[in-house]
Amino acid sequence: MPPTPETLSTRTLVLAMAGADGSLDTGPLFDVAAACGMSDDQVRLCLRRMTADGTLTPQGGRGRRAAFRLRPGASAEVLPELEFLDYALGQDAGRHPWDGTWGLVGFTIPEGERGQRDRLRRQLLYLGGGLVPGGLYVSPNPWEDLVSAAAADLGVTGHLTMARTGRLSIGTTTDPAALAADIWPLADVHTGYQRFEAALRRRLGRLDGRPVDPPTVLRDALITIVAFAEASGPDPLLPPELVPRADWAGRSARALLLTAAERYTSVLGADDLPYGLRRLLTT
Protein backbone atom coordinates (compact mmCIF):
# COMPACT_ATOMS: atom_id res chain seq x y z
CA MET A 1 0.00 0.00 0.00
CA PRO A 2 1.46 3.40 -0.94
CA PRO A 3 2.29 5.87 1.82
CA THR A 4 -0.08 8.69 2.65
CA PRO A 5 0.76 11.54 0.24
CA GLU A 6 2.33 14.70 1.60
CA THR A 7 1.60 16.71 -1.51
CA LEU A 8 -1.15 17.07 -4.09
CA SER A 9 -1.40 16.77 -7.83
CA THR A 10 -2.31 20.02 -9.57
CA ARG A 11 -5.72 18.69 -10.61
CA THR A 12 -6.45 17.49 -7.08
CA LEU A 13 -5.49 20.89 -5.69
CA VAL A 14 -7.87 22.65 -8.06
CA LEU A 15 -10.73 20.30 -7.19
CA ALA A 16 -10.11 20.63 -3.46
CA MET A 17 -9.88 24.44 -3.55
CA ALA A 18 -13.37 24.95 -5.01
CA GLY A 19 -16.02 26.45 -2.77
CA ALA A 20 -19.35 24.98 -1.73
CA ASP A 21 -21.01 26.43 -4.84
CA GLY A 22 -18.22 25.24 -7.14
CA SER A 23 -16.61 28.68 -7.40
CA LEU A 24 -12.85 28.88 -7.74
CA ASP A 25 -10.76 32.04 -7.30
CA THR A 26 -7.26 31.62 -8.66
CA GLY A 27 -5.51 34.08 -6.34
CA PRO A 28 -5.54 31.73 -3.31
CA LEU A 29 -5.06 28.78 -5.67
CA PHE A 30 -1.71 30.11 -6.92
CA ASP A 31 -0.57 30.84 -3.35
CA VAL A 32 -1.30 27.32 -2.14
CA ALA A 33 0.17 25.85 -5.33
CA ALA A 34 3.43 27.64 -4.57
CA ALA A 35 3.39 26.10 -1.07
CA CYS A 36 3.03 22.72 -2.82
CA GLY A 37 6.10 23.44 -4.96
CA MET A 38 4.09 24.03 -8.14
CA SER A 39 4.99 26.74 -10.64
CA ASP A 40 2.47 29.25 -11.95
CA ASP A 41 2.86 27.77 -15.43
CA GLN A 42 2.02 24.33 -14.08
CA VAL A 43 -1.19 25.67 -12.56
CA ARG A 44 -2.16 27.58 -15.71
CA LEU A 45 -1.66 24.46 -17.83
CA CYS A 46 -3.87 22.46 -15.48
CA LEU A 47 -6.59 25.12 -15.60
CA ARG A 48 -6.50 25.09 -19.40
CA ARG A 49 -6.79 21.31 -19.50
CA MET A 50 -9.64 21.23 -17.00
CA THR A 51 -11.43 23.92 -18.99
CA ALA A 52 -10.94 21.95 -22.20
CA ASP A 53 -12.38 18.75 -20.69
CA GLY A 54 -15.39 20.59 -19.25
CA THR A 55 -14.45 20.32 -15.57
CA LEU A 56 -14.07 24.11 -15.30
CA THR A 57 -16.03 26.94 -16.86
CA PRO A 58 -14.34 30.38 -17.00
CA GLN A 59 -16.21 33.14 -15.17
CA GLY A 60 -14.05 36.09 -16.20
CA GLY A 61 -10.76 37.66 -15.18
CA ARG A 62 -7.20 36.78 -16.08
CA GLY A 63 -4.14 35.42 -14.29
CA ARG A 64 -4.42 35.57 -10.52
CA ARG A 65 -7.75 37.36 -10.82
CA ALA A 66 -9.40 34.72 -12.96
CA ALA A 67 -12.50 32.94 -11.69
CA PHE A 68 -13.94 29.57 -12.65
CA ARG A 69 -16.92 27.40 -11.87
CA LEU A 70 -16.43 23.71 -11.18
CA ARG A 71 -18.68 21.14 -12.86
CA PRO A 72 -21.23 19.88 -10.30
CA GLY A 73 -20.01 16.77 -8.54
CA ALA A 74 -16.43 17.06 -9.79
CA SER A 75 -14.95 17.59 -6.32
CA ALA A 76 -16.29 14.18 -5.29
CA GLU A 77 -13.22 12.77 -7.05
CA VAL A 78 -11.02 13.85 -4.16
CA LEU A 79 -13.22 14.70 -1.16
CA PRO A 80 -14.64 12.25 1.37
CA GLU A 81 -18.33 11.35 1.07
CA LEU A 82 -20.01 13.13 3.98
CA GLU A 83 -22.97 10.76 4.13
CA PHE A 84 -20.61 7.83 4.65
CA LEU A 85 -18.49 9.71 7.18
CA ASP A 86 -21.57 10.68 9.17
CA TYR A 87 -22.74 7.06 9.17
CA ALA A 88 -19.31 5.86 10.32
CA LEU A 89 -19.24 8.40 13.15
CA GLY A 90 -22.67 7.12 14.17
CA GLN A 91 -21.25 3.59 14.23
CA ASP A 92 -18.37 4.81 16.39
CA ALA A 93 -20.89 6.34 18.81
CA GLY A 94 -23.00 3.16 18.94
CA ARG A 95 -25.96 4.64 17.05
CA HIS A 96 -26.02 1.97 14.32
CA PRO A 97 -25.84 -1.45 15.99
CA TRP A 98 -25.83 -4.41 13.64
CA ASP A 99 -29.11 -6.30 13.38
CA GLY A 100 -27.32 -9.52 12.47
CA THR A 101 -28.46 -9.62 8.84
CA TRP A 102 -26.66 -9.44 5.51
CA GLY A 103 -27.91 -7.69 2.37
CA LEU A 104 -27.24 -9.65 -0.83
CA VAL A 105 -27.19 -8.25 -4.35
CA GLY A 106 -26.94 -10.15 -7.60
CA PHE A 107 -27.48 -9.18 -11.22
CA THR A 108 -27.53 -10.61 -14.72
CA ILE A 109 -26.81 -7.88 -17.23
CA PRO A 110 -26.48 -8.82 -20.93
CA GLU A 111 -23.10 -8.64 -22.65
CA GLY A 112 -24.44 -5.85 -24.83
CA GLU A 113 -24.66 -3.68 -21.72
CA ARG A 114 -21.17 -4.49 -20.46
CA GLY A 115 -20.43 -0.86 -19.67
CA GLN A 116 -23.44 -0.60 -17.37
CA ARG A 117 -22.52 -3.92 -15.79
CA ASP A 118 -18.99 -2.75 -15.01
CA ARG A 119 -20.25 0.55 -13.63
CA LEU A 120 -22.71 -1.26 -11.36
CA ARG A 121 -19.90 -3.47 -10.04
CA ARG A 122 -17.80 -0.41 -9.24
CA GLN A 123 -20.76 1.24 -7.56
CA LEU A 124 -21.45 -1.79 -5.36
CA LEU A 125 -17.83 -1.80 -4.23
CA TYR A 126 -18.01 1.95 -3.63
CA LEU A 127 -21.05 1.36 -1.40
CA GLY A 128 -19.01 -1.06 0.72
CA GLY A 129 -20.14 -4.30 -0.83
CA GLY A 130 -17.91 -7.35 -0.81
CA LEU A 131 -17.83 -10.02 -3.50
CA VAL A 132 -18.55 -13.58 -2.35
CA PRO A 133 -18.39 -16.85 -4.34
CA GLY A 134 -21.22 -17.13 -6.83
CA GLY A 135 -20.97 -13.54 -7.99
CA LEU A 136 -23.04 -12.05 -5.18
CA TYR A 137 -22.23 -8.81 -3.40
CA VAL A 138 -22.87 -8.57 0.33
CA SER A 139 -23.02 -5.87 2.99
CA PRO A 140 -24.04 -5.98 6.66
CA ASN A 141 -25.32 -2.41 6.37
CA PRO A 142 -28.81 -1.35 5.22
CA TRP A 143 -27.75 -0.53 1.67
CA GLU A 144 -30.84 -1.50 -0.32
CA ASP A 145 -32.00 2.06 -1.03
CA LEU A 146 -28.52 3.10 -2.18
CA VAL A 147 -28.20 0.05 -4.42
CA SER A 148 -31.66 0.62 -5.91
CA ALA A 149 -30.81 4.26 -6.64
CA ALA A 150 -27.53 3.29 -8.29
CA ALA A 151 -29.26 0.67 -10.44
CA ALA A 152 -31.96 3.15 -11.43
CA ASP A 153 -29.36 5.73 -12.46
CA LEU A 154 -27.72 3.11 -14.66
CA GLY A 155 -31.01 1.89 -16.07
CA VAL A 156 -30.48 -1.71 -14.91
CA THR A 157 -33.11 -2.08 -12.19
CA GLY A 158 -34.79 -4.90 -14.09
CA HIS A 159 -31.61 -6.96 -13.95
CA LEU A 160 -31.15 -6.65 -10.19
CA THR A 161 -31.92 -9.19 -7.44
CA MET A 162 -31.75 -8.28 -3.76
CA ALA A 163 -32.32 -10.25 -0.59
CA ARG A 164 -31.55 -10.04 3.12
CA THR A 165 -30.67 -12.99 5.28
CA GLY A 166 -29.75 -13.69 8.87
CA ARG A 167 -27.50 -16.59 7.92
CA LEU A 168 -24.47 -16.36 5.64
CA SER A 169 -21.84 -19.04 5.16
CA ILE A 170 -18.87 -19.38 2.83
CA GLY A 171 -17.70 -22.96 2.76
CA THR A 172 -17.62 -24.00 6.39
CA THR A 173 -17.24 -20.44 7.72
CA THR A 174 -20.34 -19.10 9.47
CA ASP A 175 -18.95 -16.80 12.17
CA PRO A 176 -19.84 -13.23 11.12
CA ALA A 177 -16.51 -11.68 12.10
CA ALA A 178 -14.58 -14.45 10.35
CA LEU A 179 -16.73 -13.99 7.26
CA ALA A 180 -16.00 -10.25 7.25
CA ALA A 181 -12.27 -10.94 7.52
CA ASP A 182 -12.51 -13.27 4.50
CA ILE A 183 -14.61 -10.94 2.36
CA TRP A 184 -12.86 -7.60 2.87
CA PRO A 185 -9.12 -6.68 3.03
CA LEU A 186 -9.48 -5.34 6.56
CA ALA A 187 -5.79 -5.55 7.47
CA ASP A 188 -4.94 -3.27 4.54
CA VAL A 189 -7.74 -0.86 5.51
CA HIS A 190 -6.45 -0.75 9.10
CA THR A 191 -2.89 -0.06 7.90
CA GLY A 192 -4.10 2.68 5.56
CA TYR A 193 -5.83 4.45 8.42
CA GLN A 194 -2.74 4.11 10.61
CA ARG A 195 -0.61 5.78 7.93
CA PHE A 196 -3.17 8.55 7.61
CA GLU A 197 -3.06 9.17 11.36
CA ALA A 198 0.75 9.21 11.52
CA ALA A 199 1.01 11.68 8.65
CA LEU A 200 -1.73 13.91 10.08
CA ARG A 201 -0.05 14.02 13.49
CA ARG A 202 3.12 15.22 11.76
CA ARG A 203 1.18 17.94 9.95
CA LEU A 204 -0.58 19.05 13.13
CA GLY A 205 2.77 19.15 14.89
CA ARG A 206 3.87 21.86 12.46
CA LEU A 207 1.22 24.15 13.99
CA ASP A 208 2.81 24.10 17.43
CA GLY A 209 4.93 27.09 18.34
CA ARG A 210 5.71 28.22 14.80
CA PRO A 211 4.76 31.34 12.83
CA VAL A 212 1.68 30.70 10.73
CA ASP A 213 2.06 30.80 6.95
CA PRO A 214 -1.58 30.64 5.73
CA PRO A 215 -0.86 29.08 2.30
CA THR A 216 1.24 26.34 3.92
CA VAL A 217 -1.40 25.64 6.56
CA LEU A 218 -4.09 25.61 3.89
CA ARG A 219 -1.97 23.18 1.86
CA ASP A 220 -1.74 20.86 4.87
CA ALA A 221 -5.49 21.12 5.46
CA LEU A 222 -6.19 20.17 1.84
CA ILE A 223 -3.74 17.27 2.00
CA THR A 224 -5.59 16.08 5.10
CA ILE A 225 -8.94 16.03 3.31
CA VAL A 226 -7.62 14.19 0.28
CA ALA A 227 -5.58 11.73 2.36
CA PHE A 228 -8.62 10.84 4.44
CA ALA A 229 -10.68 10.24 1.30
CA GLU A 230 -7.97 7.87 0.06
CA ALA A 231 -7.67 6.04 3.40
CA SER A 232 -11.41 5.66 3.90
CA GLY A 233 -12.24 4.73 0.30
CA PRO A 234 -11.61 0.97 0.72
CA ASP A 235 -13.38 0.86 4.13
CA PRO A 236 -16.67 -1.09 3.94
CA LEU A 237 -17.79 0.65 7.16
CA LEU A 238 -18.51 -2.58 8.96
CA PRO A 239 -20.53 -2.39 12.16
CA PRO A 240 -18.43 -2.51 15.34
CA GLU A 241 -19.50 -6.11 15.89
CA LEU A 242 -17.61 -7.16 12.74
CA VAL A 243 -14.37 -5.15 12.85
CA PRO A 244 -11.42 -7.46 13.52
CA ARG A 245 -9.81 -5.67 16.46
CA ALA A 246 -10.70 -3.48 19.42
CA ASP A 247 -8.19 -0.81 18.35
CA TRP A 248 -9.68 -0.52 14.85
CA ALA A 249 -7.85 2.43 13.28
CA GLY A 250 -10.92 3.69 11.44
CA ARG A 251 -12.38 5.00 14.70
CA SER A 252 -9.25 6.83 15.83
CA ALA A 253 -8.62 8.19 12.32
CA ARG A 254 -12.09 9.73 12.17
CA ALA A 255 -11.69 11.25 15.64
CA LEU A 256 -8.32 12.74 14.67
CA LEU A 257 -9.81 14.12 11.45
CA LEU A 258 -12.41 16.09 13.41
CA THR A 259 -9.71 17.32 15.79
CA ALA A 260 -7.70 18.49 12.78
CA ALA A 261 -10.72 20.33 11.38
CA GLU A 262 -11.03 22.23 14.65
CA ARG A 263 -7.28 22.98 14.78
CA TYR A 264 -7.18 24.27 11.22
CA THR A 265 -10.27 26.37 11.90
CA SER A 266 -8.58 27.99 14.89
CA VAL A 267 -5.54 28.86 12.75
CA LEU A 268 -7.12 29.85 9.44
CA GLY A 269 -10.55 31.00 10.62
CA ALA A 270 -13.79 29.41 9.47
CA ASP A 271 -14.16 31.74 6.47
CA ASP A 272 -10.75 30.77 5.04
CA LEU A 273 -11.02 27.06 5.77
CA PRO A 274 -11.37 25.00 2.58
CA TYR A 275 -14.93 23.88 1.99
CA GLY A 276 -13.97 20.23 2.00
CA LEU A 277 -12.69 20.52 5.59
CA ARG A 278 -15.16 23.14 6.82
CA ARG A 279 -18.10 20.92 5.99
CA LEU A 280 -16.68 18.20 8.25
CA LEU A 281 -17.48 20.42 11.23
CA THR A 282 -21.20 20.04 10.45
CA THR A 283 -21.20 16.23 10.60
N, C-alpha and C positions, 0 to 999 in steps of 0.2 A: 504494500500500500504506500503511495507517495506521501511525503511529509506534508504537513499543513503549509500552504503557501504563505510567504511573507511579503508578497507583492501581488500586483494585479496585472492582467492583460489590459491593453488600452480599451478594447471593446467592453470588458467587464467593468472597468472604471466608469465609462460613459453610462452604461446601464445602471450602475449603482448610484450615480450622482443625480439621476433624474428625481424630480419632486413627486409628490403624491398625485399631481394632475398630469404627470408626464413631461412637465416643463424642464428645460435644461439650459442654464446660463453658463456660457463658456468661460467667464472670468474665473470663478472658483475652480472650474474643471482644470484649467491650465495650471493653477497654483498647486492643486493636489497632484496633478500629473508630474510636475517638477519634483515634488516630494517623493514620487515613485521612481524617479530617475528617467522619466520620459521627456523627450524633446518636444518643443512646440510643433515641429514638422510632423513628428510621429502622431501627435494628437490630431492635427489637421487632416492627415491622410486617413485616419480612422473615421473622422467625422464625414469625410467625402464618401468613403466606402459605405458607411451606415446610411447615408442619405441615398446613395445609389441603389441599395438593396431594399429601401423602403422602411428601414427601422426608424430613421429620423426624418422629420419634415422641417425645413428651415422656416423660421418665424421672423427673419429680419436681422439686420446688424451684420458686422464683419469682425473678423479677428476675435479679440477677447471680449467684444461686445455683441457677438453673435448669439442668437437664441434659437433653440430647436424644440420640437415637440416629439416625444417618444411614442412609437406605435403602441396602442393599448396592449397590455399583457407582456410586452417585451422584457420588462425587468424581472419577470418570473424566471428567466433563464439563470439568474444569479442570486436571487433573494430567497430566503426561506419562506415556505408556505405557512402563513399565519394560522390558518385553520388547523393545520396539523400540529403546529407548535402549541397552540392553545389546548388541543386535545391531550397532547403529551404532558403538559403542565398539570392538567386535570388528573391524569393517571398518577403523576408524581404525588399529588395531594390526596389520592385515594377517592376521587370523585367518579372514576369509571371502573368499578370492579368488574372482573370477568364473570360472565354468566355461565361459563363452562361449555359454550357451544362454538362451533366452527362454521363459518360461511364458505360454501363451495361455489365455484364458478367454472362452467365449461362452455365451450362454443364449437360450432362446426361452420366455418365460413368458407365458401367455395374458393377454389384456386384463382378464379377470375377476380376476386376481391382480396388478393394477397396483401395489398397495401393496407387496407382497413384491418385485416387480421393482424398484421405486424404492429400496427398502431394500438390496437386493443391490448395486445400482449404487453406492450410497453406501459400502457396506462394501468393495467392491473398490477404490474410491478411497482409503478409509481405510487399506487394506493396502498402498498404494503403487502400485496399478495405474494405468496410463495408457491412455487410449482411443485406438485407432488406427482408420483408415478400415475400414469393414465391420462396425463395432460390436463389435470384439474388444477385450478388455483385456489388457495385457501387463505383465510384470514380469521383470527379470533375476534376481530373487531366488527362492529355493526357497519359493514361497508356496502350493503345492498343498494342504498340510494345513490351512492357515489358511482358504483359500477353501472347501475341503470342509466344514470345521466351520461356517463362516458360512452356507453353503447348507443344511446340515442343520438349523441353528437356525431358519432361515426356512421350512423344509419344501419347498425347491425343488431338492433334489439331482437329481431326475429330469429337470430341465430344463437341467442344466449340461453343458457340454462343455469338456474341458481337454486341452491338448497342450503339448509342449515341443519346441522346435526350435533347431537351431544356426544357422539362417539366417533373418533377418528383413529385409524390404525394404519401404519405403514409396515408391512411385513409383520413381525411380531411385536413391534413397538406400539404401545398404547398410552404410555405415560405422557401427559400433555407437555411437560417441560422438556422431556427427551425428544418428543416430536418436533417441538419448536427448534431445538438445537440441531436437528437433522435437516430441517426445511430451510432455515435462514443462516447466513454466515455471521452468526452473532459475535464470534471472537473478533472478526475483522471490524465489525461495527463498534465494538467496545474499544478496540485499539484506536480507531479513527477518532472517537470522542476524546480519548486520553491525549492524543496528539493535539487536538484542538485546544483542550484545556491548557496544556503546557505552553503552547505558543501564545495563547491569550494572556496567561499570567506574565509572560515576558513583556508583552505589549503594555499591560497595565502597570508593570513595574517602571516603565519609562515615564509614567506620569508623576512618580514620587520624587519631590524635591528638585525638579528641574524646570527651567523656564519653558513656558508653553509656546510652541510654534503651531498655530492653528492648522495650517495645511498638513503638517506631519501627523498631528493628532487625528485629523479628519481621515487621512490615509489609513491610519491604524484602525479607526472605527469601521471604515469600509471593508478593510481586510477581514475584520472580525465577522461582519455580516456574511460575506461570501464564504469564508472558511466554515462557518456554522452550517450554511446551506449544503456545502460539500460533505461535511461530516454526518449530517442528519439525513442526507438523501437516501442512503441504503438502509436506514433504520425502519423496520416494519412497525414500530411503535407497539410492541407487544405489551399486554397488560402485565402489571407487576408480578402476577402469579406465574408468568411464563419466562421472565428474564432469567438468565442462567446464574446470576450471582447477586449477592446482597449489595455489593459495591458497584452496581451497574453504572458505567460512566455516563450514560445518557442523562441520568438524573442530575449528576453534579455538573455536567456540561451546560445543561439548560439553566441551572441556578447561577452559574458563573456568567452566562450570557446576559442575564437580567442585571446582575451586578455591574457588568461592563457598561450596559446601556445607561445605568444611573451615573457611573463614573464619567463617562464621556459627556453626558448631559451637564454635569457639574462643571466640566472644563470648557466645553464649547458653547453651552447655553442651548436650550431647547430649540430656539429658532434656527440655529446653525447646525443642528444635528442632522445627519443624512436621514432622509425619509425612511429608508430601509431599517435603520436602527431606532429612530424615534417611534415608529409604529409598534415596536416591541414593548414599549412602556405601557401600551393600552391593552396588552394581553391579559 
